[in-house]
Amino acid sequence: MRKNIRIKDIALKAGVSIGTVDRVLHKRGEVSKETKLKIQQIIDELDYRPNLLASSLASKKSIVFATLMPKSSSQDTYWSKPQNGVEKAMSQLKAYGVKLQQYFFDMDDSHSFSAQGEKLLLDNPDAVMIAPWAKREALRFTKQLDERKIPYIYIDATLEETNPIGFVLQSPFDSGYLAAKLTDWGVKEKSLILLIHVAKELDNASHLIKRERGFMRYFEEKESNHRIVKIEVSGKDDEINTHLRELGIDPCEVNGVFVTNSKVHLAAACFKTLCVMPKIIGYDLIPQNIALLREGKIDFLICQKPELQGFHAIHLLFDSLVKKEPIKKENYTSIDLITKENIDFYNSI
């Protein structure tokens, strides 16, 4: 059975004060290089692990995490999943004095991102988890976090121009590339393929653009002779069909469809109504998509493990702020392909 090692034991063995050991453990104050190395060797030798719960209770100071995410209208939407992951992580960490403040913005209104961000800043949390859906607003918000020296971590997407301590997401370029490969597999030469974005401000949604780039890169590398048509819709009923008519495209001529987010059910429902069955690929295990996958109206769903993203991001903040441990900056989730044959056996957590 492992002996309970105390800071006092390390200090006695090193021949230094308890305060010196404490400064080394918490990386603060001045300690000579030689003393620091000696103490660290003893820490490793004794396999010392700090009692985080006792330290948190002794400090009588709560660590406050804040989250800034799209609001979810129900458990049937994509954004309820990372929220579940956040809550699961917090249930494990609340004993350490960690508290959570949550802020939700409207994905159809980028100004609400800024408004919620301002509220968050007024409360001055210790660290922030962000879903940077609205790129322009997120850039302004993270600049303010940098100025205040408040660390932040991303989920779902990342912004290269900023300075997060880390991010947890699926690689958008690579998932788009894989979607193209799946779309190309088994279709005839010179096929008509639709790339559909369902977003009100596509230029402000960097991860969707990266998926498009990955999708197009595959066909560029293959020097494909397929005809690829990009459609942008806001998500209103029958909008896809209207765009096809305006473009003079007969739905029966469409061989493949790639939707760059969880709204793939809109495309599948559209073609189902038209009694046409192109190959359809999209993202995320939400109920509408799962139902159409089971019917065979959607061929592949790419799962991003959103619950795991929220869960892992909160634990990374904890490791960095409370445990004072270095964390990995780039944290990619797997690119999982789900079909009607394996949906019943898949665990998305």
SULDA-V214571 format. One record per helix or strand of 2 or more residues. SS is the DSSP state (alpha for helix, beta for strand). FROM is the first residue (numbers start at 1). TO is the last residue. If there is no record, write none. Layout:
[[SS | FROM | TO] [SS | FROM | TO]]
//
This chain:
[[alpha | 7 | 14] [alpha | 18 | 25] [alpha | 33 | 46] [alpha | 52 | 59] [beta | 63 | 70] [alpha | 79 | 96] [beta | 98 | 105] [alpha | 110 | 123] [beta | 127 | 130] [alpha | 135 | 148] [beta | 151 | 155] [beta | 166 | 169] [alpha | 172 | 184] [beta | 192 | 198] [alpha | 202 | 204] [alpha | 206 | 222] [beta | 227 | 233] [alpha | 239 | 247] [alpha | 251 | 253] [beta | 254 | 259] [alpha | 264 | 273] [beta | 279 | 283] [alpha | 287 | 295] [beta | 300 | 303] [alpha | 306 | 321] [beta | 330 | 332] [beta | 336 | 338] [alpha | 343 | 345]]
//
